[in-house]
Amino acid sequence: SQTIHQWPATLVQPVGSPLSLECTVEGTSNPNLYWYRQAAGRGLQLLFYSVGIGQISSEVPQNLSASRPQDRQFILSSKKLLLSDSGFYLCAWSQVSNQPQHFGDGTRLSIL
Amino acid sequence: GESVGLHLPTLSVQEGDNSIINCAYSNSASDYFIWYKQESGKGPQFIIDIRSNMDKRQGQRVTVLLNKTVKHLSLQIAATQPGDSAVYFCAVRMVGSYIPTFGRGTSLIVHP
């Protein structure tokens, strides 16, 4: 069966520090991969998605970036975090676009 | 594009009652509809989905109804239990899109 791993579960970082969040999927190949941010109020904001290695689409302009160095690995990065980057970050995968997305358990990021 | 709205941000029910959570979407070109459950501190979990060639689909204690005429989607939970307390999201995908649009979520509170 397929599983998705996201780490760390919680992270506290100072303003201006770098960020690297990692997500890996097991049990499938060539998945679509997604990064979302969920602020208080429950809405899910799509940040990036990828349909293949090295293919990244950005949905919103921001100081975050994403990379997909391997088929089942998706990384969310920042060179300098802002206070507004605080939130709950979720990684998800789907096999094809007309099948459900499956989410990891998220990373709670707090910026001080 | 697509926009998705939920009729109620919060729904309170008694244990054993049936729950109905509603969702409206805007684009008649949408063809795939998904319901997710999100418990506190966790990622959204897939519950059930339905495609536009169907009006109704049933799972274990859950039923999804799709009314394409009025662009309305509902999730019915039978014999609601305290473990059903969570935030429920609908997501809607347009034909040809990699990305579903998520609603803002309804918080279901089940009173024992």
Interface residues (C-beta under 8 A of the other chain):
Chain A: Q6 N32 Y34 G41 R42 G43 L44 L46 Y49 V51 S57 E59 L90 A92 S97 N98 Q99 P100 Q101 H102 F103 G104 D105 G106 R108
Chain B: D31 Y32 I34 Y36 Q38 G41 K42 G43 P44 Q45 F46 D49 R51 V87 F89 A91 R93 S97 Y98 I99 P100 F102 R104 G105 S107
